[in-house]
Amino acid sequence: MSRYRPPAPPKSAYITQEGAQRLLAELKYLWKEKRPAVTDTVREAAAQGDRSENAEYQYGKRQLREIDRRVRYLEKRLDACTVVDRFPNDQSQVFFGAWVTVEDDNGEGKQYRIVGPDELDHHERYISIDSPVARALLKKREGDEVVIVLAGREKTYYIDKVEYLEVPQ
């Protein structure tokens, strides 16, 4: 058995203004606050002597590697992303950044916001533009019927509302 894994499909390069600000804030925190604090901890642990058996030193070095890896990822991702900072001209249609309220056949309603793949962990109702649900919703309008295939089953949704809201800062 081989250890080869095919590369992950590329993520969409779109991000909302709020998402970009969050990633920038995380990058600033890691680089300006967390990394210097961990560096000080590693320096103090190194001053204690034998580094090969010093768990505090080894853990600190591991933390620095993880911080550096995340910083590199954030810098590359922010360079590659396109910030979508304005709403489309036709706000009756579903595009990136839209809040979409859908209802299934049972009358159960759900609300989603279509965002970039880097923003999913910030809100439970955010869905990635790369997801099957978002792909099915794109370019639809209020009142349209959408059939989504999930886990081999088809599910029908009706679009109740499409809106573009300013997110408070």
N, C-alpha and C positions, 0 to 999 in steps of 0.2 A: 504494500500500500504506500502510495507516495504522499508526501507532505505538501504537494503543490495545491495551491488554491488559486482559482482564476481571480483576476483583479475585480474589485467591486465596480459596479457601473458608476460612471461619473455622476456626481451630484449636480443639480441645477445650480447655476451661478447667480441666483437671485436672492436678495435679502431685503427685508423691510428696514426702514430708517431706525425703528426701535431695536430690531435685532442687531443691526450693525453697532449701535450704541452700546448694547449689552456686551457684545464680543470685545469692543474696544475697552470697556470698563474692566472686563475680566483680564485682558492683556495688560492693562495698566496696573491692576492689583497684583498680578503674578510678578511682573517685572520690577515694580517700584516698592512693593511691600513684602510679599511672601518670600521672594527669592533672597533679598538681603537678610531677612530674619533667619532663614534656613542656613544661609552662608555663615552667619555669626555662630549658629549652633554647631555647624561642622567645624569651624575654626576652634571653638572652645573644646570640642571633643578631641580634635587632633592634638591639642596642647596637652592632653592628659597622658600621652605616651603611645604605647603599642596600638597601632591602628588595626592590625589584623584580628584582634579579639575585642575590639571596641564596637559594641552593637550600636551605640548612639552615633558614632561616626559613620558606620556602614549604612544605617537607616537614613541619615542626613544626606549622604551621597546619592542614595536611591531617590530620595525626594527631589534633590536638585536635578537629576536626570529626567524625572517625570515633569517637573516644572519647565525645564528647557524644551522637552518634547512638545508640551502643550503650547508654549510660547511660539515655537517654530510653526506649529500647525495653525495657530490663530493668525500669525503674520501672513503666511501663504494664503490662507483662506480669505482673509480680508482683502488682500491684493487681487485675488481672483474673482471676488463677488462684485456684482452690479447692484448698487443700492437703488431700490425702487422707492422714490420719495414723493411721487405724485399719483393722483388717481387717474384712471383712464377717462377719456372724453365721454364714452358711452357707459354710464354707471348702472344701466339696467342689465348689463351682461356680466357674467362671472369671469373675472381676471385675477391675477396675482394680487393678494392683499385684501380680497373681498371677504366680508362676513356673509356666509350663506346659511339660511335656515331651510332645512329640508324636513319632509314628513314622509313616513313610510305608509304602507297600506293599512296598518293598524292604527294610524293617527298619532303615532309616537313621533315627536319632533326633536330635532337635534340642530345645533348651530355649530358651524365650523368656520375657521378663518384659514385661508390658503396662504401659506408662508413658505419660506425657504427651508431646506433640510437642516440648517444649523440652528433653527429657532424652536424646534419641537419640544425641548425640555423646559421651556419657559412658561408654557400654558397648556392645560389639558385639552382645550378645544382647538388647538392649532393642528392642522394637517399639512404634510409636506406636499408641495406642488408635484413631486414625483410619485405620490401615492396613487393607487387605482381610483380611489374616490375623487380626489382632486382632478385627475385627468378626465374623468367622466363629467365632472361639473363644469370644467372650463368651457367658455363661450356659450353657455346656456343662459336662459333668461327666466324671470319669475313666471311660474305656471308651467314650465317645461317638465316633462317626465324624463327621468334618468334611470337607466338600468345598469346596475353595477354588479359585476361578477366577483364575489369574494369566496374563497375556499371552495370553489366549484359550484357555488349556488348563486343564482341570480336574485337580486333584490331590487325592487322598484321604489324610487323616491320621487317626490314631487317638490319642486323648488318653490317655497313659500315667499322668501324674501332675499333680495340681494342688496347689500348696503356696504358702503365704504365709510368707515368711521375713523376720526382722528383718535389716536390712542394717547391718553394723557401722559405727559412726561413725568 
